[in-house]
Amino acid sequence: MQYYEQKQYDKAVVYFEKLYDKLPDAYYTYYFKCLVETKDYKAAEKITKKQIKRSESNSYLYVKLGLVYKLMNNPDKEKEQYTKAIKELIPEQSNIFTLAHAFEEMELYDYAIEVYKKGRKQTPNSYPYYYEIADLYKKKGDLKAMVNEYLDAIEFRESELYTAQANLQQSLGYDDKNGGFNNPILKQELQKRIQQKPDKSVFSEFLIFLLNQQKDFEGSFVQSRALDKRQKSDGTRLMDLAKLCVSNENYVVAEKCYQYVISKGKDNPYYDVANIEKLNANYLQITNQPSPATADVVLLNANMEATIKAYGISNLTLPLIKKSALLKAYYLNKPQEAIQSLEDVISQYTFDKNILAEIKLDLGDMNLLVGNIWDASLLYSQVEKDFKYETVGQAAKFRNAKLSYYASDFKWAKSQCDVLKGATTKTIANDALDLSLVITDAIGIDTNAVPLSMFASAELLILQHQYDKALARLDSINSLFSEHTLGDDIYYKKAEIYKLTNRYAEAAKMYENILEFYPTELYGDDALFKEAELYERYLNDKEKAKQLYQDMLVKYPGSIYVVEARKRYRDLRGDIVN
């Protein structure tokens, strides 16, 4: 065995010859291997024929004999042995696996497939070998046949759906160019099955899963609607798809899903929720645009107010009440009206204290928008007091810290931010850390707080949508205080203004300035990620965006943006991301 393991077959064969004579069944495999490796084909033929006579049920031995004839350059005899192996097969599961594996080891995949198919045919109530055959088709490179074996497995037993999906995903991989899960073959074969066997809804379920994986939500909507109608269902599938669409920012298809459910009538259990969620999706669609049309905002707000009136004020309609106020405050230039609507809600109706806290935060933000700084502070303080150790309370505390910052009370603002560095919510902790670093960086060495006061007032002007004044204020800092340390902060804020006013090329230039002059400062990774986002979403240069996301992974491996940058890089590259 030591000689054998060291591949010294010429030495091992001497011992195995004697061992084989004493215990043929135990040592045949080792002896045969040694004879083949030492090219003693006649002896290999002889002992294999002897083994066949000893145990005719072991049809895999014919494959061994076929190998000998192959090595002896006798293709006719070789083929004859393979045919005989399948003919002599006793259709029991252990024999089927043994013979198929023998063929597979020699890369004789067609013979191995034939073995499994014979086993399936002769033992119809036993194991059907779909996965084994599919794997062999994969090794052959026959993707269409492989896919159909998995689909046959699903048709055989619908509970195999998730196993088949997992195997297909593993077998096809993610690279479409080399037959990935995005490969058209799988979709085509599923569509054929659906047409041939419309009663087998499992294939429609699989196709919907596939379309969602490919983010073809329009196609998924068509299939989901058809399946819902065929099964006379209540629209659950469409509600689930709508949520998925919203999470992927495909609001158009989400609205279609909700509208379909609404069309099923008031008796449908999802009718009310669909009405509300359709407006929520419409709100996200409009507010995610860089510059939404005023007419669209007006129409959406009118629809929201009509729905609120129809359903009354309740937990169901509260999201619409808040969003309607936000539209008035930030898009329709009616902040006082927005403030009044939220104050009326607080005074007239009793809500859960968590919901009330969220309303107060929005109301505080709107008061800040119109310059009612102390009213805003009072609202934030109320929430902070009621929810001292909870996320909403920490959010209120940070807003109050920002108010102190706007008012140039930097010492107090920094002390509050330092407390919030340990906030349970990562976003609040990061925002607090950033603000603390800005204050420290600006007045830590130079005790002159005037540049930072001007910078803070510019931030407040941005919040109040006074963008031209904010830009002028930021530029004046550079003019009056040439030695200040706010260079990267000013570029970053100017980029924010340019984005808000749809001047994307100018925003990209600001980020490039940060990366050129301040790559290791606070906003280095932020600038790179946001520049990539600009090129991806607004400047329509996917290749540039892909390169920038890749740069993020290399230059800032510890950044909080790395996970999202990697995902977006893969999306742009064409991967299917789980």
GURO-136907 format. One record per residue (C-alpha): residue in one letter; x, y, z. Coordinates in nm, 2 decimals, decimal comma. Example, Ala and Ser with C-alpha at 12.3 -4.5 7.8 and 13.67 -1.06 7.14 Angstrom:
2
NODE|res|c1|c2|c3
NODE|a|1,23|-0,45|0,78
NODE|s|1,37|-0,11|0,71
//
This chain:
578
NODE|res|c1|c2|c3
NODE|m|0,00|0,00|0,00
NODE|q|0,29|0,24|0,07
NODE|y|0,43|0,17|-0,28
NODE|y|0,08|0,22|-0,42
NODE|e|0,02|0,55|-0,25
NODE|q|0,37|0,67|-0,36
NODE|k|0,27|0,57|-0,72
NODE|q|0,55|0,32|-0,74
NODE|y|0,33|0,08|-0,93
NODE|d|0,60|-0,14|-1,06
NODE|k|0,70|-0,23|-0,71
NODE|a|0,35|-0,25|-0,57
NODE|v|0,23|-0,49|-0,85
NODE|v|0,46|-0,77|-0,72
NODE|y|0,28|-0,77|-0,39
NODE|f|-0,07|-0,72|-0,52
NODE|e|-0,04|-1,02|-0,75
NODE|k|0,01|-1,25|-0,45
NODE|l|-0,26|-1,07|-0,25
NODE|y|-0,50|-1,09|-0,54
NODE|d|-0,45|-1,47|-0,56
NODE|k|-0,55|-1,50|-0,19
NODE|l|-0,83|-1,24|-0,18
NODE|p|-0,95|-1,15|-0,53
NODE|d|-1,24|-0,93|-0,43
NODE|a|-1,05|-0,73|-0,18
NODE|y|-0,74|-0,66|-0,39
NODE|y|-0,88|-0,65|-0,75
NODE|t|-0,90|-0,27|-0,77
NODE|y|-0,55|-0,21|-0,65
NODE|y|-0,40|-0,49|-0,87
NODE|f|-0,59|-0,37|-1,18
NODE|k|-0,47|-0,01|-1,13
NODE|c|-0,10|-0,13|-1,10
NODE|l|-0,13|-0,35|-1,41
NODE|v|-0,28|-0,06|-1,61
NODE|e|-0,01|0,19|-1,49
NODE|t|0,26|-0,06|-1,58
NODE|k|0,10|-0,13|-1,92
NODE|d|0,05|-0,50|-1,86
NODE|y|-0,29|-0,49|-2,04
NODE|k|-0,31|-0,86|-2,10
NODE|a|-0,29|-0,94|-1,73
NODE|a|-0,54|-0,66|-1,66
NODE|e|-0,78|-0,82|-1,92
NODE|k|-0,73|-1,16|-1,77
NODE|i|-0,81|-1,07|-1,41
NODE|t|-1,10|-0,85|-1,51
NODE|k|-1,26|-1,14|-1,71
NODE|k|-1,19|-1,36|-1,40
NODE|q|-1,37|-1,11|-1,18
NODE|i|-1,67|-1,09|-1,41
NODE|k|-1,71|-1,47|-1,39
NODE|r|-1,68|-1,46|-1,01
NODE|s|-1,96|-1,19|-0,98
NODE|e|-2,17|-1,13|-1,29
NODE|s|-2,39|-0,88|-1,10
NODE|n|-2,10|-0,63|-1,09
NODE|s|-2,16|-0,48|-1,43
NODE|y|-1,91|-0,20|-1,36
NODE|l|-1,64|-0,46|-1,43
NODE|y|-1,73|-0,44|-1,80
NODE|v|-1,63|-0,07|-1,79
NODE|k|-1,29|-0,17|-1,65
NODE|l|-1,26|-0,42|-1,93
NODE|g|-1,36|-0,16|-2,18
NODE|l|-1,08|0,06|-2,05
NODE|v|-0,83|-0,22|-2,11
NODE|y|-0,95|-0,25|-2,48
NODE|k|-0,93|0,13|-2,51
NODE|l|-0,57|0,12|-2,40
NODE|m|-0,51|-0,17|-2,64
NODE|n|-0,65|0,05|-2,92
NODE|n|-0,94|-0,19|-2,99
NODE|p|-1,25|0,05|-3,01
NODE|d|-1,49|-0,22|-3,12
NODE|k|-1,43|-0,44|-2,82
NODE|e|-1,43|-0,13|-2,60
NODE|k|-1,77|-0,02|-2,71
NODE|e|-1,90|-0,38|-2,69
NODE|q|-1,81|-0,39|-2,32
NODE|y|-1,98|-0,06|-2,24
NODE|t|-2,30|-0,18|-2,41
NODE|k|-2,28|-0,51|-2,22
NODE|a|-2,23|-0,32|-1,89
NODE|i|-2,57|-0,14|-1,94
NODE|k|-2,74|-0,45|-2,07
NODE|e|-2,63|-0,67|-1,77
NODE|l|-2,71|-0,40|-1,52
NODE|i|-2,94|-0,53|-1,24
NODE|p|-3,16|-0,22|-1,17
NODE|e|-3,10|-0,17|-0,80
NODE|q|-3,00|0,17|-0,67
NODE|s|-2,65|0,06|-0,54
NODE|n|-2,57|-0,11|-0,88
NODE|i|-2,70|0,19|-1,07
NODE|f|-2,48|0,44|-0,88
NODE|t|-2,17|0,21|-0,90
NODE|l|-2,20|0,17|-1,28
NODE|a|-2,28|0,53|-1,35
NODE|h|-1,98|0,64|-1,14
NODE|a|-1,75|0,40|-1,32
NODE|f|-1,85|0,56|-1,65
NODE|e|-1,83|0,91|-1,50
NODE|e|-1,47|0,85|-1,38
NODE|m|-1,38|0,78|-1,74
NODE|e|-1,57|1,09|-1,85
NODE|l|-1,81|0,87|-2,05
NODE|y|-2,10|1,09|-1,96
NODE|d|-2,35|0,97|-2,22
NODE|y|-2,31|0,61|-2,09
NODE|a|-2,35|0,73|-1,73
NODE|i|-2,67|0,92|-1,83
NODE|e|-2,80|0,61|-2,01
NODE|v|-2,75|0,41|-1,69
NODE|y|-2,94|0,66|-1,48
NODE|k|-3,22|0,67|-1,73
NODE|k|-3,25|0,29|-1,74
NODE|g|-3,26|0,29|-1,36
NODE|r|-3,54|0,56|-1,37
NODE|k|-3,74|0,36|-1,63
NODE|q|-3,71|0,02|-1,47
NODE|t|-3,77|0,14|-1,11
NODE|p|-4,04|0,41|-1,16
NODE|n|-4,13|0,41|-0,80
NODE|s|-3,78|0,45|-0,67
NODE|y|-3,53|0,73|-0,68
NODE|p|-3,55|0,92|-1,02
NODE|y|-3,19|1,04|-1,05
NODE|y|-3,28|1,39|-1,19
NODE|y|-3,00|1,57|-1,00
NODE|e|-2,73|1,32|-1,10
NODE|i|-2,83|1,34|-1,47
NODE|a|-2,84|1,72|-1,46
NODE|d|-2,49|1,72|-1,31
NODE|l|-2,37|1,50|-1,60
NODE|y|-2,53|1,73|-1,86
NODE|k|-2,35|2,02|-1,69
NODE|k|-2,02|1,84|-1,73
NODE|k|-2,10|1,78|-2,09
NODE|g|-2,18|2,15|-2,14
NODE|d|-2,53|2,08|-2,24
NODE|l|-2,71|2,35|-2,04
NODE|k|-3,05|2,31|-2,21
NODE|a|-3,06|1,94|-2,12
NODE|m|-2,94|2,02|-1,77
NODE|v|-3,21|2,28|-1,71
NODE|n|-3,48|2,04|-1,83
NODE|e|-3,37|1,77|-1,59
NODE|y|-3,42|2,02|-1,30
NODE|l|-3,76|2,12|-1,44
NODE|d|-3,85|1,75|-1,47
NODE|a|-3,76|1,71|-1,10
NODE|i|-3,99|1,99|-1,02
NODE|e|-4,27|1,84|-1,23
NODE|f|-4,21|1,50|-1,07
NODE|r|-4,26|1,65|-0,72
NODE|e|-4,34|2,02|-0,67
NODE|s|-4,17|2,02|-0,33
NODE|e|-3,84|2,00|-0,52
NODE|l|-3,87|2,36|-0,64
NODE|y|-3,64|2,52|-0,38
NODE|t|-3,38|2,24|-0,41
NODE|a|-3,38|2,27|-0,79
NODE|q|-3,36|2,65|-0,77
NODE|a|-3,06|2,62|-0,54
NODE|n|-2,89|2,36|-0,76
NODE|l|-2,95|2,57|-1,07
NODE|q|-2,81|2,88|-0,91
NODE|q|-2,50|2,69|-0,81
NODE|s|-2,47|2,51|-1,14
NODE|l|-2,52|2,82|-1,36
NODE|g|-2,33|3,07|-1,15
NODE|y|-2,38|3,44|-1,21
NODE|d|-2,18|3,52|-1,52
NODE|d|-2,43|3,56|-1,80
NODE|k|-2,17|3,54|-2,08
NODE|n|-2,07|3,19|-1,97
NODE|g|-2,42|3,06|-1,91
NODE|g|-2,51|3,22|-1,58
NODE|f|-2,84|3,23|-1,40
NODE|n|-2,93|3,52|-1,63
NODE|n|-2,89|3,29|-1,92
NODE|p|-3,19|3,30|-2,16
NODE|i|-3,21|2,92|-2,18
NODE|l|-3,37|2,88|-1,83
NODE|k|-3,63|3,15|-1,90
NODE|q|-3,71|3,00|-2,24
NODE|e|-3,76|2,65|-2,11
NODE|l|-3,97|2,77|-1,82
NODE|q|-4,20|2,96|-2,06
NODE|k|-4,23|2,65|-2,27
NODE|r|-4,34|2,45|-1,97
NODE|i|-4,59|2,71|-1,87
NODE|q|-4,75|2,70|-2,22
NODE|q|-4,74|2,32|-2,23
NODE|k|-4,87|2,26|-1,87
NODE|p|-5,06|2,57|-1,76
NODE|d|-5,21|2,37|-1,47
NODE|k|-4,86|2,34|-1,32
NODE|s|-4,84|2,67|-1,13
NODE|v|-4,50|2,57|-0,99
NODE|f|-4,34|2,67|-1,32
NODE|s|-4,50|3,01|-1,30
NODE|e|-4,37|3,04|-0,95
NODE|f|-4,02|2,96|-1,07
NODE|l|-4,03|3,20|-1,36
NODE|i|-4,15|3,48|-1,12
NODE|f|-3,85|3,39|-0,89
NODE|l|-3,62|3,41|-1,19
NODE|l|-3,75|3,74|-1,32
NODE|n|-3,72|3,89|-0,97
NODE|q|-3,36|3,77|-0,96
NODE|q|-3,29|3,94|-1,29
NODE|k|-3,48|4,25|-1,16
NODE|d|-3,72|4,22|-1,45
NODE|f|-4,01|4,35|-1,24
NODE|e|-4,23|4,43|-1,53
NODE|g|-4,21|4,07|-1,65
NODE|s|-4,26|3,95|-1,29
NODE|f|-4,57|4,17|-1,27
NODE|v|-4,72|4,02|-1,59
NODE|q|-4,66|3,66|-1,46
NODE|s|-4,77|3,73|-1,11
NODE|r|-5,10|3,89|-1,23
NODE|a|-5,17|3,60|-1,47
NODE|l|-5,10|3,35|-1,19
NODE|d|-5,32|3,54|-0,95
NODE|k|-5,61|3,55|-1,20
NODE|r|-5,57|3,18|-1,28
NODE|q|-5,57|3,08|-0,91
NODE|k|-5,84|3,34|-0,83
NODE|s|-5,62|3,46|-0,55
NODE|d|-5,65|3,77|-0,33
NODE|g|-5,35|3,95|-0,46
NODE|t|-5,10|3,85|-0,19
NODE|r|-4,84|3,77|-0,45
NODE|l|-4,88|4,12|-0,60
NODE|m|-4,85|4,29|-0,26
NODE|d|-4,52|4,10|-0,20
NODE|l|-4,39|4,20|-0,54
NODE|a|-4,49|4,56|-0,48
NODE|k|-4,28|4,57|-0,16
NODE|l|-3,98|4,42|-0,36
NODE|c|-4,02|4,68|-0,63
NODE|v|-4,02|4,96|-0,37
NODE|s|-3,71|4,83|-0,21
NODE|n|-3,54|4,83|-0,56
NODE|e|-3,68|5,18|-0,63
NODE|n|-3,90|5,05|-0,92
NODE|y|-4,20|5,26|-0,82
NODE|v|-4,38|5,24|-1,15
NODE|v|-4,42|4,86|-1,13
NODE|a|-4,50|4,89|-0,76
NODE|e|-4,79|5,12|-0,84
NODE|k|-4,91|4,88|-1,11
NODE|c|-4,92|4,60|-0,85
NODE|y|-5,12|4,81|-0,60
NODE|q|-5,36|4,93|-0,87
NODE|y|-5,42|4,57|-0,97
NODE|v|-5,51|4,48|-0,61
NODE|i|-5,73|4,79|-0,59
NODE|s|-5,91|4,68|-0,91
NODE|k|-6,02|4,36|-0,73
NODE|g|-6,27|4,57|-0,53
NODE|k|-6,34|4,69|-0,18
NODE|d|-6,42|4,34|-0,05
NODE|n|-6,06|4,24|-0,11
NODE|p|-5,86|4,22|0,22
NODE|y|-5,58|4,43|0,08
NODE|y|-5,79|4,70|-0,08
NODE|d|-5,73|4,97|0,19
NODE|v|-5,36|4,90|0,23
NODE|a|-5,31|4,89|-0,14
NODE|n|-5,47|5,24|-0,17
NODE|i|-5,24|5,38|0,09
NODE|e|-4,92|5,20|-0,03
NODE|k|-4,99|5,31|-0,39
NODE|l|-4,97|5,67|-0,28
NODE|n|-4,66|5,60|-0,07
NODE|a|-4,49|5,45|-0,38
NODE|n|-4,59|5,75|-0,59
NODE|y|-4,45|5,98|-0,32
NODE|l|-4,11|5,79|-0,33
NODE|q|-4,11|5,80|-0,71
NODE|i|-4,16|6,18|-0,72
NODE|t|-3,94|6,28|-0,43
NODE|n|-3,65|6,06|-0,55
NODE|q|-3,64|6,27|-0,88
NODE|p|-3,37|6,54|-0,88
NODE|s|-3,63|6,80|-0,98
NODE|p|-3,99|6,68|-0,97
NODE|a|-4,25|6,86|-1,18
NODE|t|-4,47|7,09|-0,96
NODE|a|-4,78|6,96|-1,14
NODE|d|-4,69|6,60|-1,03
NODE|v|-4,64|6,71|-0,67
NODE|v|-4,97|6,91|-0,67
NODE|l|-5,16|6,61|-0,81
NODE|l|-5,00|6,37|-0,56
NODE|n|-5,08|6,59|-0,27
NODE|a|-5,44|6,63|-0,39
NODE|n|-5,48|6,25|-0,41
NODE|m|-5,33|6,21|-0,06
NODE|e|-5,56|6,47|0,09
NODE|a|-5,86|6,30|-0,08
NODE|t|-5,76|5,96|0,06
NODE|i|-5,71|6,11|0,41
NODE|k|-6,05|6,26|0,39
NODE|a|-6,21|5,93|0,27
NODE|y|-6,05|5,72|0,54
NODE|g|-6,02|5,97|0,82
NODE|i|-5,72|6,03|1,04
NODE|s|-5,59|5,70|1,18
NODE|n|-5,27|5,49|1,20
NODE|l|-5,35|5,37|0,85
NODE|t|-5,35|5,73|0,70
NODE|l|-5,08|5,88|0,93
NODE|p|-4,80|5,80|0,67
NODE|l|-5,00|6,00|0,42
NODE|i|-5,06|6,29|0,66
NODE|k|-4,68|6,32|0,72
NODE|k|-4,59|6,29|0,36
NODE|s|-4,85|6,55|0,26
NODE|a|-4,70|6,79|0,51
NODE|l|-4,35|6,72|0,38
NODE|l|-4,47|6,79|0,02
NODE|k|-4,61|7,12|0,13
NODE|a|-4,30|7,22|0,33
NODE|y|-4,03|7,11|0,09
NODE|y|-4,18|7,10|-0,26
NODE|l|-4,48|7,33|-0,27
NODE|n|-4,33|7,62|-0,07
NODE|k|-4,61|7,61|0,19
NODE|p|-4,42|7,54|0,51
NODE|q|-4,66|7,73|0,74
NODE|e|-4,95|7,53|0,60
NODE|a|-4,75|7,21|0,66
NODE|i|-4,67|7,31|1,02
NODE|q|-5,04|7,39|1,08
NODE|s|-5,15|7,05|0,95
NODE|l|-4,92|6,86|1,18
NODE|e|-5,00|7,08|1,48
NODE|d|-5,38|7,02|1,41
NODE|v|-5,31|6,64|1,41
NODE|i|-5,12|6,66|1,74
NODE|s|-5,39|6,86|1,91
NODE|q|-5,69|6,67|1,78
NODE|y|-5,60|6,31|1,78
NODE|t|-5,43|6,06|2,02
NODE|f|-5,15|5,86|1,87
NODE|d|-4,91|5,60|2,00
NODE|k|-4,62|5,79|2,17
NODE|n|-4,37|5,66|1,91
NODE|i|-4,58|5,80|1,62
NODE|l|-4,62|6,13|1,81
NODE|a|-4,24|6,15|1,85
NODE|e|-4,19|6,11|1,47
NODE|i|-4,45|6,38|1,40
NODE|k|-4,27|6,62|1,64
NODE|l|-3,94|6,56|1,47
NODE|d|-4,09|6,64|1,13
NODE|l|-4,26|6,94|1,29
NODE|g|-3,93|7,06|1,44
NODE|d|-3,76|7,03|1,10
NODE|m|-4,03|7,24|0,94
NODE|n|-4,00|7,51|1,21
NODE|l|-3,63|7,52|1,14
NODE|l|-3,70|7,56|0,77
NODE|v|-3,90|7,88|0,84
NODE|g|-3,65|8,01|1,10
NODE|n|-3,84|7,92|1,41
NODE|i|-3,53|7,79|1,57
NODE|w|-3,64|7,79|1,93
NODE|d|-3,98|7,63|1,85
NODE|a|-3,78|7,36|1,67
NODE|s|-3,55|7,32|1,98
NODE|l|-3,85|7,28|2,21
NODE|l|-4,00|7,00|2,00
NODE|y|-3,67|6,82|1,98
NODE|s|-3,62|6,85|2,35
NODE|q|-3,96|6,70|2,42
NODE|v|-3,88|6,40|2,21
NODE|e|-3,53|6,37|2,37
NODE|k|-3,68|6,38|2,72
NODE|d|-3,95|6,12|2,64
NODE|f|-3,71|5,88|2,46
NODE|k|-3,38|5,94|2,63
NODE|y|-3,22|5,60|2,55
NODE|e|-3,41|5,51|2,23
NODE|t|-3,32|5,58|1,87
NODE|v|-3,58|5,84|1,82
NODE|g|-3,46|6,03|2,13
NODE|q|-3,10|6,01|2,00
NODE|a|-3,22|6,15|1,67
NODE|a|-3,38|6,44|1,85
NODE|k|-3,06|6,50|2,06
NODE|f|-2,86|6,52|1,74
NODE|r|-3,10|6,77|1,59
NODE|n|-3,06|6,98|1,90
NODE|a|-2,68|6,96|1,87
NODE|k|-2,71|7,08|1,51
NODE|l|-2,93|7,37|1,63
NODE|s|-2,65|7,47|1,88
NODE|y|-2,41|7,44|1,59
NODE|y|-2,61|7,67|1,37
NODE|a|-2,63|7,92|1,66
NODE|s|-2,24|7,90|1,69
NODE|d|-2,25|7,74|2,03
NODE|f|-1,98|7,50|1,92
NODE|k|-1,87|7,38|2,26
NODE|w|-2,22|7,26|2,36
NODE|a|-2,28|7,11|2,01
NODE|k|-1,95|6,92|2,03
NODE|s|-2,02|6,79|2,38
NODE|q|-2,36|6,65|2,27
NODE|c|-2,20|6,49|1,96
NODE|d|-1,94|6,33|2,17
NODE|v|-2,21|6,16|2,37
NODE|l|-2,39|6,05|2,05
NODE|k|-2,08|5,88|1,92
NODE|g|-2,20|5,57|2,11
NODE|a|-2,55|5,59|1,97
NODE|t|-2,72|5,26|1,89
NODE|t|-2,80|5,37|1,54
NODE|k|-2,50|5,37|1,31
NODE|t|-2,62|5,67|1,10
NODE|i|-2,67|5,89|1,41
NODE|a|-2,33|5,78|1,55
NODE|n|-2,15|5,86|1,22
NODE|d|-2,33|6,20|1,18
NODE|a|-2,24|6,29|1,53
NODE|l|-1,88|6,19|1,48
NODE|d|-1,86|6,39|1,15
NODE|l|-2,00|6,70|1,32
NODE|s|-1,76|6,67|1,61
NODE|l|-1,46|6,63|1,38
NODE|v|-1,57|6,94|1,18
NODE|i|-1,58|7,15|1,49
NODE|t|-1,25|7,01|1,63
NODE|d|-1,08|7,05|1,29
NODE|a|-1,20|7,41|1,25
NODE|i|-1,13|7,55|1,59
NODE|g|-0,91|7,30|1,76
NODE|i|-0,59|7,48|1,67
NODE|d|-0,71|7,82|1,55
NODE|t|-0,94|7,95|1,82
NODE|n|-1,10|8,19|1,57
NODE|a|-1,45|8,06|1,54
NODE|v|-1,57|8,31|1,28
NODE|p|-1,51|8,09|0,97
NODE|l|-1,69|7,80|1,13
NODE|s|-1,98|8,03|1,23
NODE|m|-2,01|8,14|0,87
NODE|f|-1,99|7,78|0,75
NODE|a|-2,27|7,68|1,00
NODE|s|-2,49|7,96|0,88
NODE|a|-2,43|7,85|0,52
NODE|e|-2,55|7,50|0,62
NODE|l|-2,87|7,65|0,77
NODE|l|-2,93|7,84|0,45
NODE|i|-2,90|7,51|0,26
NODE|l|-3,16|7,36|0,49
NODE|q|-3,39|7,66|0,42
NODE|h|-3,34|7,62|0,04
NODE|q|-3,16|7,95|0,01
NODE|y|-2,89|7,80|-0,22
NODE|d|-2,75|8,11|-0,38
NODE|k|-2,70|8,28|-0,04
NODE|a|-2,54|7,96|0,09
NODE|l|-2,29|7,95|-0,21
NODE|a|-2,20|8,32|-0,16
NODE|r|-2,15|8,26|0,22
NODE|l|-1,92|7,96|0,15
NODE|d|-1,72|8,15|-0,11
NODE|s|-1,68|8,44|0,13
NODE|i|-1,51|8,22|0,39
NODE|n|-1,23|8,15|0,14
NODE|s|-1,21|8,53|0,06
NODE|l|-1,19|8,65|0,42
NODE|f|-1,00|8,36|0,58
NODE|s|-0,75|8,21|0,34
NODE|e|-0,57|8,00|0,60
NODE|h|-0,88|7,83|0,75
NODE|t|-0,91|7,45|0,76
NODE|l|-1,26|7,41|0,61
NODE|g|-1,15|7,36|0,25
NODE|d|-1,28|7,00|0,21
NODE|d|-1,60|7,09|0,41
NODE|i|-1,67|7,38|0,17
NODE|y|-1,62|7,17|-0,14
NODE|y|-1,85|6,90|0,01
NODE|k|-2,12|7,15|0,09
NODE|k|-2,10|7,31|-0,25
NODE|a|-2,13|6,97|-0,41
NODE|e|-2,45|6,91|-0,20
NODE|i|-2,59|7,24|-0,33
NODE|y|-2,51|7,16|-0,69
NODE|k|-2,68|6,82|-0,66
NODE|l|-2,99|6,98|-0,51
NODE|t|-3,00|7,23|-0,80
NODE|n|-2,93|6,96|-1,07
NODE|r|-2,58|7,09|-1,16
NODE|y|-2,43|6,75|-1,15
NODE|a|-2,11|6,81|-1,35
NODE|e|-2,03|7,09|-1,10
NODE|a|-2,10|6,87|-0,81
NODE|a|-1,86|6,60|-0,95
NODE|k|-1,59|6,87|-0,99
NODE|m|-1,63|6,95|-0,61
NODE|y|-1,58|6,58|-0,52
NODE|e|-1,28|6,56|-0,75
NODE|n|-1,13|6,86|-0,57
NODE|i|-1,16|6,68|-0,24
NODE|l|-1,00|6,37|-0,38
NODE|e|-0,72|6,58|-0,53
NODE|f|-0,64|6,81|-0,24
NODE|y|-0,79|6,64|0,07
NODE|p|-0,79|6,26|0,00
NODE|t|-0,70|6,16|0,35
NODE|e|-0,93|6,41|0,52
NODE|l|-1,28|6,34|0,67
NODE|y|-1,47|6,35|0,34
NODE|g|-1,23|6,15|0,12
NODE|d|-1,43|5,82|0,10
NODE|d|-1,77|6,02|0,10
NODE|a|-1,65|6,22|-0,20
NODE|l|-1,54|5,91|-0,39
NODE|f|-1,86|5,72|-0,33
NODE|k|-2,09|6,01|-0,41
NODE|e|-1,90|6,10|-0,72
NODE|a|-1,95|5,74|-0,84
NODE|e|-2,32|5,77|-0,76
NODE|l|-2,34|6,09|-0,96
NODE|y|-2,19|5,92|-1,27
NODE|e|-2,41|5,61|-1,22
NODE|r|-2,74|5,79|-1,17
NODE|y|-2,72|6,14|-1,32
NODE|l|-2,43|6,18|-1,56
NODE|n|-2,51|5,85|-1,74
NODE|d|-2,15|5,72|-1,75
NODE|k|-2,17|5,37|-1,61
NODE|e|-1,81|5,28|-1,70
NODE|k|-1,68|5,58|-1,50
NODE|a|-1,91|5,49|-1,21
NODE|k|-1,79|5,13|-1,22
NODE|q|-1,42|5,25|-1,21
NODE|l|-1,49|5,48|-0,91
NODE|y|-1,67|5,21|-0,72
NODE|q|-1,37|4,98|-0,78
NODE|d|-1,14|5,26|-0,66
NODE|m|-1,35|5,28|-0,34
NODE|l|-1,27|4,91|-0,26
NODE|v|-0,90|4,97|-0,31
NODE|k|-0,84|5,32|-0,17
NODE|y|-1,08|5,31|0,13
NODE|p|-1,12|4,94|0,23
NODE|g|-1,23|5,04|0,58
NODE|s|-1,51|5,28|0,47
NODE|i|-1,87|5,24|0,56
NODE|y|-1,95|5,26|0,19
NODE|v|-1,75|4,95|0,09
NODE|v|-2,03|4,70|0,11
NODE|e|-2,27|4,92|-0,10
NODE|a|-1,98|5,01|-0,34
NODE|r|-1,91|4,64|-0,39
NODE|k|-2,28|4,57|-0,46
NODE|r|-2,31|4,85|-0,71
NODE|y|-1,99|4,76|-0,88
NODE|r|-2,12|4,40|-0,93
NODE|d|-2,45|4,53|-1,05
NODE|l|-2,28|4,75|-1,31
NODE|r|-2,06|4,46|-1,41
NODE|g|-2,37|4,25|-1,48
NODE|d|-2,36|4,01|-1,19
NODE|i|-2,67|3,87|-1,04
NODE|v|-2,64|3,96|-0,67
NODE|n|-2,82|3,76|-0,41
//
